[in-house]
């Protein structure tokens, strides 16, 4: 008898509909899995037979053929154990029912028949919805994650016996629904506050501008001045994630297997801080397997990517940041696959101005030679620095600033209100086509920019004296517009341009020794 079970696979961050077809007929005792299965799928024969036997069912005899369609897509992992088992039960007439055609099924099986969680449950649930299926049967540990997808029933199961009873109509299971409001509320309560950082009022101002326009930020200064603390507060002053943003980011984490069971939805903007020894593949994603995994630029999607000790990073790993910074996507092409991951993030980088770190310290003496400083600063990529909108110095704190026990400056909630208001003005200006000034292309930027005469003259002088590139010129205009949005101004004044220009003083020429 032929039985068909709907299932799903994951490629990149997309859920791919699959059909598991099982046939059982008299003949030689053989078992075949066809449809480009990898080693993990082929090994499912042993897990499936033991799980069927230990769940109280009869292991089918004779020739058993399992086809995984479409046949030209390579199948990986153990998520097909449960649908293969149910297919064999259907093919041996131990299970029938209308639900076989209404629900997709995913899950790994233990030898005793219990169902184990799998990676990628969220994109699989989305794929089931897009197929027009009524719902998806998932391991109970994945129900919280899959339950964030609206308009599809998520059926949690614990064992093969449990799943078979539901699919045959012998048992009803209430669909699982994730409490979205609770998820978003809990996410906001666990972010560090900007007022915890002592002093550095001008750096906090730069962070506010960066968040308001989603401008990339560079911080330079001696060790221990609060660069990492400031960067880690940035997600807390960014606007709250929308449901669609949270869903898109969660898909990346789901595929990477990085979701916490207690937090199945990435409802707070991510903050990623890879170590400076990270490889190019770790930054961009990919890998040696058939199914590529997302890298740090995708894990930071809709959030912040923080690179501390920038000159210590491999130059190749830094150069690959150019594409995601420009396009918001990273395209990975290997011999066996081609995949695109989303990677729209706010880049924050920090570094010391010399190998010992104390070149700009007001008291401690720098021990580095001129040659050491030149070699150290030469590691910084000019094209990458050109793509960073705001450069700011983070100086050493005085005793009074460090010992002050009062809250330092506005709270994250207060700054987030200012940032949200500026973002709302940007969205209204461009009728929702662009959500923030950093994403404006040059044509739209120059069509909508409104410079006062004094501001235009100041910008012309800055271009001549600082030798800014055309890209840097556009970035000064974008930052000026964001400052004007924060000030609720209709035009860009001389003061707005002056502040934006000062954030380019650590450009390539200024970094030269």
N, C-alpha and C positions, 0 to 999 in steps of 0.2 A: 504494500500500500504506500502511496505517496503522501507525504505531509509537508506543509510549508509553514515556516515561522518567520515573522518579520523581525529584523534586528537592525543594528546600526554599528558603524565603525567611525573612527575619527582620522581625518587627514588634515594636518595643520591645526586650525581651530574649528574646522567645519565638520559637522556630523554628516556621514554618508549613509544613505539607506542601503540595507542589505537584505537579501532573502536567503534564508537557510532552508534548503530543500533536502528532505531525507526520504530514502526509499529502502524498503526491507522486503526481500523476496527469498524463497527457498533456493538453496544452492550451497556452494562451498563456503565454509566459515571464513569470511573475509570482511575487512572494514576499509573503506576508502573515503578520504576527504579530498575533494577537488575544488579548484577555484583559487589557485595561487595562495595556499596557506603557508605561513612561516612555520618554524620549528615549534613554537609555543602552541600554535593551533593544531599541528599534527599530533602533539603530545596529549591533546585533549581526549584522545581515545581511551587512555588509561584512566584519566580522572572521571570521564563520563560514565564508563562501565562500572567503576567502583561506586560512584555516586548513585547510579540507578539501582544497583544491587542493594546498597546499604540504606536506600530510601523505601524499600519494600516492594519495588517493581521487579519485573522480569527483564533480564538483559536479552534484547532481541537476538535471535539466532539466524543463521544463513548469511546471505550477502547483504551488507549494509553500505549504502552509498550516501554520502553527504556532499551536496553541492553548495558552494558559497557564491552567490551571484550579486553583482556582476563578476564574471570570471576573470576579467582583465585587470581588476584592482587587487593588489596584494593585501592579504589579511594578516594582521599581527595581533599578538597578545592573547590573553585568556578570557576576554569578555564574551566570547562566543560559546563558552562551555554550556551555559544554561540553555540558550536557544537550540544548540545541537542536541542536548539531552531531551528537551521537549519534542524536538522533531522526531527523534528515534522512538519516543513513547507514542507519538501520533502515528508514525509509520507502522508500528507493531500493534496498532489498534488498542493500546492501553489508555489512550486519552483522545477525546474528540470534543468539539465545541465551536461555537461561532466566534468566540473571543480570539481564536488563533489568527484570524484575519484582521482583528480590530486593535491589537496591542503589539508594540515592538517589545522585544525581550533582550536584556543584556545582563551579564553576571558571570563571575568565575565560580567554579565549584570546588569544594574540598572533597576528599574521598568519602567522608561520611554523609555527603549530600547537602551540607550547609553552603550557603551562598556568600561569597566574599565580594568586597567592593572593587570597583574598577575605576580607572582614570577616564575623564571625559564624559561623565554622566550628563553634564549640562548641555554641551553641544549635541549629544545624542537625543536628549529630550526635545531640543529645538528641531532636530531633524524629524523626529516622530510627529511633531505638530505640523511641520511643513508638508509631510506626506499625507496629511489629512487623517491620520490614525486617531483613534479615540484616546489612547494613552500609551504608557510605557511601563513595563515591569522592570524594577531595578532592585539591587541589594538594599537592605534597610539602611546601611551606612551611607548610601548615596541619595536617599530620599530627600534629605534636607537640601542638598545641592540641586537636584533635578526639580524640586518643588517650587523653585523661583520662577519657572517658566509658566506663563499663564496659558489658559485655554487648552491644556492637555492634562489628562489624569496621570498621576504618578502613583504606581502601585508598589509598595515596599514588601519584599518577601525575605524570609529567613532561610528557607530550605527548598530543595527541589520538589519535595512533596507538597509544600505550601504553594509553590508556583504552579504545579500541575493541577492542584485542586481549583485554583482560581481560573486558569486558562480553560479548564473543562467545564466551568460553570458550577462546580460542586460547592464552592465557597466564595463568598463576597468579601472583598477587602476594601475598606474606606480609602479613597485617594488621600495622599499626603499633600498638605498645603503649607508652605513656609510663610511665617509671619514676617512680611517685608518691613512693616513699620518698625517692628522691634529691632530688626537687623540694622536699619539705618540709624536708629536712635543709639544703639549700643556702639556702633562704629564711631560716632561723633564724640562719645564720652571717653574714649580711650586715646585721644590725641594729646601730645604734650603742648603746653601753652607758651606762646611767644613771650609773655611777660616774665617767664622764668629765667630768661637770658639777661644777665646784668649788662647795663650800658649799651653801647653800639647802636645809638639812636639812628645814626645816618645809614647803617647797614639795614636796620629794620625798615627804614624808609625805602631802601632799594628793594628789599623783599616784597614790600607792599606793591611797588610798581611792577615788579616781575610777575607777581600773582595776578595783578589787575589786567595785564596784557598778555600773560603767558610768555614772557620774555626770558630767554636763557640768561643765566647769571654766573659770573665768575667772582670768587672771593680770594684775595691774596693777603697774606700776613703771617706773623710769627706763630709758632705752635702755642696752643692753649688759649687762644683769644676768642674762642666760641664759634669757629666756622662750622663745625659739624653740628653743634647744638642749633645754630641758626637754620641750617639747611633742613634739619629734621623737623623744624616747626613749620616749614613751608606748606606741607599738605593740609595743616590745620587752618590756614588762612585762605586756601583756595576755595572757590564756590563748592557747595555740596554737589555730590555726584547725582546726575539724573539716573532714572532706572535703566535707560538704554545704555548709558556709559557704564554703569555697574554690571549690567549683563554682559557687555562686550569684554570688559576687563576680566570678569569671572570666567568666561570661556577660555581665556589664555591660561589662567591659573588651574582650571579644571584639567585641561590637556596636559599641563606640566605636572599634575599630581601634587600641586602645592596648596590645595585648599584645606583649611582646618575644619574638622567635623563640626566643631561648635560655631564656626563662622563660614557657612557655605556660600555666602555672597560677599564679594569684595565691595563693600558699601563705603569704605573710606579710601580716598585717593592713595594709591600705593607709593611707598618710598623705598627705592632700591639703591643699595650702596655696595656694589661689587668691590672685591679686593683688587688692588692694583696688579696682582698676578693673574687676573682673569684673562683667558685666551680670547682670540677673535670669535671662535664658535660660541663661547660662553656669553659673549656680549651680543652677538647677532642672532644666535640660534642655529639649529641644524642638527648635526651629529652624524655618526657613522651608520645608524640604523636606517631601515626603510621608512620609518615614520619620524619626521623631524620634530624636534621639541623647540619651544620658544626660548629665546635668550633674554638677557637683562633688558634690552631696549623694548621688548614686548611685555615683559613682566612689569615694566614701569608705565605701560600704556594708560593714559588719562591721569597720570600722576607725576612723580618726580624721580629722575635718575640723577643720583649724586655720585660724582667721581672725586674722591678725596686723594690728595697727593698726586695731582694730575701728571706731573712729569715722570712719575714712576711707572705709569702704564705703558704697555707695549705700544709702540707707535702705530703698528698695523691695527690694533684694537681700537685706537682713537680715530684712525682715518675712516673706518667703516661706519662711524657715526654720521658721516655727511649725508648719506641718502635718507635715513630716517628723520634727520633734522629738517631736511628740505621737503620730503614727501609725506611724512607721517606713516610710512610703510617700510618694511624691510623685505626685499625679495631674495630668497635663498634658492640657488640652483645647484644641484649636484647631478651626478651621472644617472641616478635612479629616480630623482624626483625634482619637482619645482614647486615651491610653495611661497605664499606671501603672508606675513604676519603683520598685524597692526602695531604701530610704534609711535604714537603721538604722545610725547612727553615733554615736560619742562626740564631742561638740562641745567644742573647746578654743578660747578666744578670749584675745587679749592686747592691751593698749593702754597708752599712757602717760597720766598723769593731767592733762596739759595739752598744748597744742600744741608747746611747746619740749621737753617731756618731763621737766623737772627739778623739778617741783613738790614731789615727795616725796624729792628727793635730799638727803642729809645735809650736803653741802658746796657743791655747785654751786647758784647762785642762779637761780630761775625768772624769766624775762624777760616772762612773759605778764601781761596786765592781767586784772582780775577779770572784765570783760566777755568777753574772749577765752576764758577758762577756762569760763565759763558756757555760751557758745555751743558750745564744743568738746564739753563733757560732755552737752549737750542732744541731740547726735546719737545718743547711746546710747538704744536703744529699751527703755522700761520693761518691756513684755510679754516681750521677748526675754531681758532680764536675769532676769526672774522665772522663766524656764525653765532657768536655769543653777543647778546644785545647790551648787557650791563656788566661793567667791570667795577668792582668796589674794593677798597682797601679796608682790612679789618685790623686795626691797631691793637697794641697791648693795652690792657685796662689799668687804671690807677687803683691805688688802695681804696680810696673813697668809693669808687664804683663797685669794686669787688665786695666790700664790707657792708654796703648799703642793703638793709634787710627789707626795704619797701619793694613792692612790685615795680618792675622796671618797664615803664611805658605801657601802651595799651595792651589789652588781652587779645588772644587770637580771635575771639568772637567779635570784638569791636573792629579789628582790622578786616575780618571776613565780610562784615557789613559794608565797609568802604569798597572792598574788592568786588563784591557782588553788584553794587550800584554802578561801578565803572563798567563791569561786564554787560550789565543791562543796557547801558547807553551805547556800547559798541554793537550789541546785537540789534538794537533798534535802528541804528544808523545804517546798517547794511541789510536790513530786512531779513535777518536770520541767516543770510548767506555765509557770514563769517561770525564766529562766536567771540573772537578776540583779535586785537590788532596785530599780534605776532603772525597770524595766518594770512594776512593780506598779501596778495601778489602786487607787484610793482605798479601795474596798470591801475588797479582799483585804488591803491594807496595814493597815487598822484592825482587821480580824479576827485577824491574826496578830501584831500588835505587842504586846510585853510590857514595859511601862515600870515601873520601880521607882518608889515614891511620890515620892522626892526628885527623880527625873528628870522626872516629870510636873509637879511644882511649878515646877522650873526652866524648863521649856518654856512654861508658862503665863506666867511673868514675862517671858520673852523676847518672846512674842507681844505682850504689852501695851506693852512699852517700845520695841520696834523697829517696831511697826506692820506685821508681816509679813502677807502675803496668805494666803488658804487654800491656794493652790498652794505658796507658800514653806513653810508649816507642814508640808505633806505631804513636801516635799523634805527638811526638817530631820529628819523621822522616818525617811525612807529612808536618809539619810546616817548617822544614829545607828545604825540597824540594821546597816549595812555595817561601821561601826567596831566594833560588838559582834561581828560575824562574824569580823573580823580578830583580835580578842582571844579568840575561841572562847568567848564568853559566851552564856549561855542567856537572859539578860534584858538590857535596855538600862538602864545605870546613869546616875547623874548626870554622871559624867565623860564618858560617850559623848555625851550631849546637849550638854554644855558645849563639847566640841570641834566638834560639828556646828553649833552656834549661832555659834561664832566664824567659821565659814566663810560667814556671811551678813552680816558687818560692812561689806562693800562694796556693800550693797544700795542701792536708789535714794536713800534718805535720806542714807546715808553718802557717796554720790557728789556730793551737792549742795555747792556752794561756800559 
